[in-house]
Amino acid sequence: MSLIKHSPIWDNKLVDKFFNHSLSDIVGSDFTATQPSVNIYEKEDTYYLEVAAPGLEKEDFQVKVDKGQLKITVEKEASDKHNSGSYRRNEFSYTKFSRKFHLPKTIDSDKIDAKYLKGILTLSLPKKEEAKEKPVVNIEIK
């Protein structure tokens, strides 16, 4: 004899749906974030910003600097077809998003470069000369 009482909720597909679907499947995509993840790292004379945005083309992006902000936007018509079939689940389809980043005054915004390769948009944000780390200078004592 089992001490655990059988509950009809476990027979219901509600629990299965909860654990086997994403939040956007349950509450709708309007309530979940649709922005890609971003990595930012620094090297000696440049910052790099990587945006994970698979399934896009480089022409889908707009990258602008305005009033000290870097703005990355995508607006693309949604498609529910993949070659000859239809999607049953499509979680990495970024058809519209906007990301803004405040640029420090140490960035030379005239020299920002962007490349899109293998689903990653990479921007190089070079530092201004005065912001670059200077080499050690030995001062002669007289």
MDAnalysis code that builds the backbone (N, CA, C; Angstrom):
import MDAnalysis as mda
import numpy as np

u = mda.Universe.empty(426, n_residues=142, atom_resindex=np.repeat(np.arange(142), 3), trajectory=True)
u.add_TopologyAttr("name", ["N", "CA", "C"] * 142)
u.add_TopologyAttr("resid", np.arange(1, 143))
u.add_TopologyAttr("resname", ["MET", "SER", "LEU", "ILE", "LYS", "HIS", "SER", "PRO", "ILE", "TRP", "ASP", "ASN", "LYS", "LEU", "VAL", "ASP", "LYS", "PHE", "PHE", "ASN", "HIS", "SER", "LEU", "SER", "ASP", "ILE", "VAL", "GLY", "SER", "ASP", "PHE", "THR", "ALA", "THR", "GLN", "PRO", "SER", "VAL", "ASN", "ILE", "TYR", "GLU", "LYS", "GLU", "ASP", "THR", "TYR", "TYR", "LEU", "GLU", "VAL", "ALA", "ALA", "PRO", "GLY", "LEU", "GLU", "LYS", "GLU", "ASP", "PHE", "GLN", "VAL", "LYS", "VAL", "ASP", "LYS", "GLY", "GLN", "LEU", "LYS", "ILE", "THR", "VAL", "GLU", "LYS", "GLU", "ALA", "SER", "ASP", "LYS", "HIS", "ASN", "SER", "GLY", "SER", "TYR", "ARG", "ARG", "ASN", "GLU", "PHE", "SER", "TYR", "THR", "LYS", "PHE", "SER", "ARG", "LYS", "PHE", "HIS", "LEU", "PRO", "LYS", "THR", "ILE", "ASP", "SER", "ASP", "LYS", "ILE", "ASP", "ALA", "LYS", "TYR", "LEU", "LYS", "GLY", "ILE", "LEU", "THR", "LEU", "SER", "LEU", "PRO", "LYS", "LYS", "GLU", "GLU", "ALA", "LYS", "GLU", "LYS", "PRO", "VAL", "VAL", "ASN", "ILE", "GLU", "ILE", "LYS"])
u.atoms.positions = np.array([
    [0.826, -1.165, 0.000],
    [0.000, 0.000, 0.000],
    [0.884, 1.247, 0.000],
    [0.549, 2.186, -0.829],
    [1.332, 3.411, -0.982],
    [0.842, 4.482, -0.025],
    [1.787, 5.182, 0.573],
    [1.449, 6.275, 1.475],
    [1.238, 7.582, 0.721],
    [1.668, 7.653, -0.537],
    [1.514, 8.867, -1.334],
    [0.154, 8.834, -2.001],
    [-0.605, 9.829, -1.742],
    [-1.941, 9.922, -2.313],
    [-1.831, 10.327, -3.781],
    [-2.526, 9.662, -4.618],
    [-2.511, 9.944, -6.045],
    [-3.289, 11.231, -6.316],
    [-2.663, 12.135, -7.041],
    [-3.306, 13.414, -7.348],
    [-3.622, 13.475, -8.834],
    [-4.837, 13.877, -9.192],
    [-5.206, 13.934, -10.603],
    [-4.448, 15.005, -11.385],
    [-3.811, 15.962, -10.714],
    [-3.084, 17.003, -11.453],
    [-1.912, 16.410, -12.231],
    [-1.303, 15.344, -11.693],
    [-0.169, 14.736, -12.379],
    [-0.618, 13.986, -13.630],
    [-1.882, 13.633, -13.698],
    [-2.399, 13.000, -14.900],
    [-2.730, 14.053, -15.955],
    [-2.851, 15.278, -15.540],
    [-3.199, 16.383, -16.424],
    [-1.983, 16.766, -17.269],
    [-2.221, 17.209, -18.455],
    [-1.129, 17.617, -19.329],
    [-0.592, 19.001, -18.971],
    [-1.210, 19.664, -18.007],
    [-0.755, 20.990, -17.580],
    [0.684, 20.935, -17.073],
    [0.986, 19.959, -16.241],
    [2.336, 19.836, -15.697],
    [3.325, 19.527, -16.815],
    [2.942, 18.646, -17.714],
    [3.803, 18.319, -18.844],
    [4.075, 19.556, -19.686],
    [3.067, 20.346, -19.930],
    [3.233, 21.572, -20.713],
    [4.157, 22.546, -19.996],
    [4.011, 22.653, -18.672],
    [4.824, 23.596, -17.917],
    [6.301, 23.250, -18.002],
    [6.652, 21.989, -17.822],
    [8.053, 21.596, -17.789],
    [8.668, 21.394, -19.174],
    [7.877, 21.209, -20.187],
    [8.414, 20.924, -21.506],
    [8.232, 22.055, -22.509],
    [7.814, 23.214, -22.041],
    [7.645, 24.361, -22.924],
    [8.312, 25.578, -22.311],
    [8.612, 26.545, -23.134],
    [9.199, 27.778, -22.627],
    [8.109, 28.691, -22.086],
    [8.528, 29.708, -21.362],
    [7.584, 30.664, -20.799],
    [6.780, 31.341, -21.902],
    [7.417, 31.630, -23.038],
    [6.689, 32.298, -24.117],
    [5.595, 31.411, -24.704],
    [5.760, 30.088, -24.629],
    [4.707, 29.184, -25.096],
    [3.490, 29.253, -24.188],
    [3.720, 29.485, -22.894],
    [2.633, 29.478, -21.922],
    [1.914, 30.817, -21.871],
    [2.686, 31.928, -21.741],
    [2.063, 33.241, -21.570],
    [2.057, 34.077, -22.842],
    [2.721, 33.614, -23.881],
    [2.778, 34.372, -25.123],
    [4.086, 35.135, -25.232],
    [4.558, 35.325, -26.439],
    [5.860, 35.944, -26.649],
    [5.880, 37.421, -26.294],
    [4.726, 38.070, -26.189],
    [4.692, 39.480, -25.821],
    [5.180, 39.708, -24.400],
    [5.145, 38.684, -23.562],
    [5.506, 38.841, -22.164],
    [6.923, 38.382, -21.865],
    [7.654, 37.911, -22.836],
    [9.009, 37.424, -22.603],
    [10.002, 38.267, -23.389],
    [11.234, 38.264, -22.935],
    [12.280, 39.055, -23.592],
    [12.641, 38.443, -24.931],
    [12.784, 39.295, -25.914],
    [13.181, 38.825, -27.238],
    [14.447, 39.531, -27.662],
    [15.319, 39.787, -26.715],
    [16.571, 40.444, -27.023],
    [17.710, 39.435, -26.959],
    [18.639, 39.548, -27.882],
    [19.760, 38.613, -27.877],
    [20.734, 38.899, -26.741],
    [21.478, 37.889, -26.377],
    [22.503, 38.023, -25.347],
    [23.704, 38.771, -25.905],
    [24.414, 39.447, -25.004],
    [25.559, 40.272, -25.399],
    [26.745, 39.951, -24.500],
    [27.924, 39.864, -25.107],
    [29.187, 39.770, -24.374],
    [29.963, 41.044, -24.649],
    [30.628, 41.583, -23.628],
    [31.508, 42.731, -23.815],
    [32.837, 42.388, -23.156],
    [33.919, 42.543, -23.908],
    [35.232, 42.305, -23.328],
    [36.208, 43.368, -23.809],
    [37.307, 43.473, -23.101],
    [38.267, 44.543, -23.346],
    [39.642, 43.963, -23.612],
    [40.310, 44.546, -24.595],
    [41.726, 44.281, -24.827],
    [42.455, 45.601, -24.626],
    [43.734, 45.592, -24.821],
    [44.566, 46.754, -24.510],
    [44.039, 48.065, -25.096],
    [43.679, 48.077, -26.374],
    [43.287, 49.337, -27.009],
    [41.874, 49.329, -27.599],
    [41.091, 48.274, -27.327],
    [39.761, 48.149, -27.938],
    [38.819, 47.386, -27.012],
    [37.561, 47.824, -27.002],
    [36.474, 47.052, -26.396],
    [35.805, 46.277, -27.524],
    [35.281, 45.100, -27.205],
    [34.547, 44.307, -28.181],
    [33.171, 43.986, -27.619],
    [32.175, 44.108, -28.461],
    [30.801, 43.818, -28.092],
    [30.305, 42.745, -29.057],
    [29.865, 41.613, -28.524],
    [29.359, 40.505, -29.335],
    [27.871, 40.329, -29.070],
    [27.082, 40.292, -30.132],
    [25.637, 40.107, -30.037],
    [25.292, 38.762, -30.670],
    [24.705, 37.852, -29.889],
    [24.312, 36.538, -30.404],
    [22.962, 36.687, -31.102],
    [22.973, 36.650, -32.430],
    [21.741, 36.846, -33.202],
    [21.733, 35.917, -34.412],
    [21.501, 34.612, -34.189],
    [21.495, 33.663, -35.297],
    [20.293, 33.835, -36.210],
    [20.463, 33.405, -37.442],
    [19.350, 33.407, -38.393],
    [19.137, 34.722, -39.110],
    [20.031, 35.684, -38.906],
    [19.902, 36.979, -39.571],
    [20.969, 37.127, -40.645],
    [20.827, 38.157, -41.429],
    [21.834, 38.533, -42.423],
    [22.403, 39.874, -41.987],
    [23.600, 40.205, -42.449],
    [24.205, 41.468, -42.022],
    [23.362, 42.669, -42.442],
    [22.596, 42.524, -43.509],
    [21.733, 43.605, -43.985],
    [20.548, 43.867, -43.048],
    [20.245, 42.921, -42.151],
    [19.128, 43.070, -41.227],
    [19.436, 44.032, -40.078],
    [20.716, 44.309, -39.841],
    [21.130, 45.140, -38.712],
    [21.252, 46.607, -39.103],
    [20.942, 47.466, -38.153],
    [21.261, 48.888, -38.230],
    [22.066, 49.195, -36.976],
    [23.243, 49.773, -37.164],
    [24.099, 50.136, -36.046],
    [24.382, 51.620, -36.164],
    [24.039, 52.370, -35.102],
    [24.204, 53.829, -35.119],
    [24.796, 54.302, -33.806],
    [25.509, 55.420, -33.874],
    [25.942, 56.128, -32.680],
    [25.261, 57.481, -32.717],
    [24.513, 57.785, -31.635],
    [23.800, 59.053, -31.560],
    [23.826, 59.543, -30.117],
    [24.344, 60.734, -29.916],
    [24.382, 61.371, -28.596],
    [25.013, 60.474, -27.537],
    [26.128, 59.866, -27.899],
    [26.864, 59.054, -26.936],
    [26.302, 57.673, -26.689],
    [25.328, 57.256, -27.486],
    [24.767, 55.916, -27.341],
    [24.962, 55.106, -28.614],
    [25.348, 53.856, -28.426],
    [25.426, 52.901, -29.525],
    [24.095, 52.183, -29.563],
    [23.430, 52.209, -30.719],
    [22.118, 51.574, -30.849],
    [22.192, 50.517, -31.953],
    [21.790, 49.295, -31.600],
    [21.751, 48.170, -32.541],
    [20.292, 47.770, -32.679],
    [19.766, 47.803, -33.909],
    [18.373, 47.439, -34.133],
    [18.251, 46.449, -35.282],
    [17.202, 45.644, -35.193],
    [16.837, 44.709, -36.262],
    [15.327, 44.767, -36.415],
    [14.874, 44.884, -37.647],
    [13.452, 44.733, -37.973],
    [13.392, 43.898, -39.239],
    [12.833, 42.722, -39.099],
    [12.783, 41.770, -40.202],
    [11.428, 41.084, -40.177],
    [10.886, 40.835, -41.350],
    [9.593, 40.152, -41.422],
    [9.738, 38.724, -40.922],
    [8.826, 38.315, -40.067],
    [8.853, 36.968, -39.499],
    [8.476, 35.934, -40.556],
    [9.123, 34.793, -40.465],
    [8.814, 33.694, -41.365],
    [8.562, 32.445, -40.534],
    [7.527, 31.687, -40.897],
    [7.254, 30.456, -40.162],
    [7.634, 29.230, -40.982],
    [8.411, 29.434, -42.024],
    [8.823, 28.321, -42.885],
    [10.331, 28.146, -42.812],
    [10.775, 26.932, -42.909],
    [12.191, 26.593, -42.940],
    [12.388, 25.611, -44.079],
    [12.961, 26.103, -45.162],
    [13.118, 25.318, -46.389],
    [11.750, 24.780, -46.813],
    [11.544, 23.468, -46.762],
    [10.280, 22.928, -47.247],
    [9.291, 22.608, -46.121],
    [9.683, 22.838, -44.850],
    [8.795, 22.525, -43.738],
    [8.408, 23.763, -42.963],
    [7.563, 23.571, -41.985],
    [7.155, 24.669, -41.109],
    [7.741, 24.446, -39.724],
    [8.062, 25.533, -39.029],
    [8.595, 25.421, -37.680],
    [7.546, 24.847, -36.735],
    [7.959, 23.976, -35.855],
    [7.114, 23.483, -34.775],
    [7.472, 24.240, -33.497],
    [8.716, 24.725, -33.439],
    [9.213, 25.537, -32.331],
    [10.326, 26.404, -32.900],
    [10.299, 27.694, -32.600],
    [11.273, 28.626, -33.176],
    [11.665, 29.634, -32.103],
    [12.742, 29.349, -31.353],
    [13.113, 30.177, -30.219],
    [14.222, 31.172, -30.519],
    [14.976, 30.999, -31.587],
    [16.048, 31.956, -31.847],
    [15.781, 32.791, -33.085],
    [14.553, 33.129, -33.277],
    [14.164, 33.982, -34.384],
    [14.000, 35.411, -33.887],
    [15.033, 36.220, -34.078],
    [14.976, 37.621, -33.688],
    [14.501, 38.429, -34.883],
    [13.220, 38.740, -34.920],
    [12.685, 39.504, -36.042],
    [12.654, 40.988, -35.741],
    [12.700, 41.344, -34.456],
    [12.700, 42.752, -34.091],
    [13.305, 42.897, -32.704],
    [14.340, 43.710, -32.596],
    [14.895, 44.037, -31.293],
    [15.700, 45.316, -31.399],
    [15.959, 45.891, -30.248],
    [16.772, 47.092, -30.159],
    [17.581, 47.021, -28.876],
    [18.875, 47.247, -28.982],
    [19.754, 47.286, -27.809],
    [20.498, 48.610, -27.844],
    [20.602, 49.264, -26.684],
    [21.328, 50.526, -26.572],
    [22.406, 50.390, -25.512],
    [23.552, 51.011, -25.802],
    [24.673, 50.987, -24.882],
    [25.244, 52.393, -24.773],
    [25.405, 52.865, -23.550],
    [26.011, 54.173, -23.333],
    [27.516, 54.025, -23.564],
    [28.058, 54.837, -24.450],
    [29.483, 54.764, -24.754],
    [30.261, 55.691, -23.827],
    [31.317, 55.185, -23.226],
    [32.163, 56.076, -22.435],
    [32.883, 57.065, -23.357],
    [33.300, 58.189, -22.802],
    [33.971, 59.218, -23.599],
    [35.324, 58.742, -24.132],
    [35.803, 57.631, -23.636],
    [37.099, 57.097, -24.068],
    [37.024, 56.336, -25.390],
    [35.813, 56.127, -25.930],
    [35.636, 55.400, -27.194],
    [35.725, 56.375, -28.361],
    [36.486, 55.975, -29.386],
    [36.566, 56.761, -30.623],
    [35.435, 56.294, -31.543],
    [34.281, 56.926, -31.436],
    [33.077, 56.455, -32.143],
    [33.204, 56.555, -33.666],
    [34.114, 57.358, -34.170],
    [34.318, 57.450, -35.622],
    [35.006, 56.215, -36.195],
    [35.601, 55.419, -35.344],
    [36.363, 54.250, -35.810],
    [35.729, 52.912, -35.428],
    [34.456, 52.919, -35.010],
    [33.776, 51.676, -34.643],
    [33.601, 50.818, -35.898],
    [33.858, 49.537, -35.762],
    [33.777, 48.591, -36.882],
    [32.838, 47.454, -36.489],
    [32.062, 46.943, -37.451],
    [31.117, 45.853, -37.178],
    [31.259, 44.755, -38.221],
    [31.180, 43.506, -37.739],
    [31.217, 42.336, -38.621],
    [30.184, 41.330, -38.128],
    [29.538, 40.644, -39.067],
    [28.573, 39.608, -38.719],
    [29.048, 38.300, -39.319],
    [29.312, 37.323, -38.456],
    [29.837, 36.038, -38.912],
    [29.299, 34.931, -38.016],
    [28.726, 33.911, -38.637],
    [28.235, 32.723, -37.937],
    [27.270, 33.050, -36.794],
    [26.360, 33.991, -37.032],
    [25.329, 34.300, -36.049],
    [25.739, 35.261, -34.954],
    [26.957, 35.791, -35.039],
    [27.454, 36.716, -34.027],
    [27.799, 38.045, -34.697],
    [27.181, 39.124, -34.217],
    [27.542, 40.472, -34.645],
    [28.620, 40.947, -33.678],
    [29.806, 41.264, -34.201],
    [30.919, 41.713, -33.374],
    [31.262, 43.146, -33.733],
    [31.237, 44.006, -32.726],
    [31.624, 45.396, -32.919],
    [32.924, 45.640, -32.174],
    [33.866, 46.281, -32.854],
    [35.093, 46.691, -32.186],
    [34.975, 48.184, -31.922],
    [35.214, 48.551, -30.683],
    [35.068, 49.921, -30.226],
    [36.439, 50.407, -29.759],
    [37.207, 51.008, -30.669],
    [38.573, 51.404, -30.302],
    [38.593, 52.548, -29.286],
    [39.587, 52.488, -28.425],
    [39.767, 53.538, -27.427],
    [40.488, 54.722, -28.066],
    [40.196, 55.914, -27.566],
    [40.929, 57.103, -27.998],
    [42.364, 56.993, -27.490],
    [43.266, 57.670, -28.158],
    [44.682, 57.599, -27.789],
    [44.906, 57.920, -26.317],
    [44.248, 58.961, -25.816],
    [44.468, 59.361, -24.425],
    [43.928, 58.336, -23.428],
    [43.076, 57.418, -23.876],
    [42.512, 56.406, -22.984],
    [43.322, 55.115, -22.976],
    [44.204, 54.964, -23.934],
    [45.011, 53.740, -24.006],
    [46.046, 53.741, -22.894],
    [46.319, 52.562, -22.406],
    [47.310, 52.426, -21.347],
    [48.687, 52.763, -21.893],
    [49.361, 53.619, -21.192],
    [50.699, 54.065, -21.610],
    [51.749, 53.103, -21.070],
    [52.825, 52.936, -21.861],
    [53.912, 52.077, -21.361],
    [54.637, 52.758, -20.190],
    [55.306, 51.961, -19.441],
    [56.063, 52.473, -18.308],
    [57.212, 53.338, -18.832],
    [57.360, 54.493, -18.238],
    [58.431, 55.421, -18.633],
    [59.363, 55.582, -17.438],
    [60.626, 55.340, -17.675],
    [61.630, 55.536, -16.627],
    [62.060, 56.991, -16.633],
    [62.026, 57.607, -15.494],
    [62.410, 59.001, -15.351],
    [63.836, 59.045, -14.781],
    [64.700, 59.718, -15.491],
    [66.075, 59.852, -15.031],
    [66.134, 60.897, -13.932],
    [66.801, 60.549, -12.880],
    [66.979, 61.484, -11.770],
    [68.278, 62.243, -11.996],
    [68.208, 63.569, -11.931],
    [69.395, 64.407, -12.188],
    [69.969, 64.921, -10.919],
])
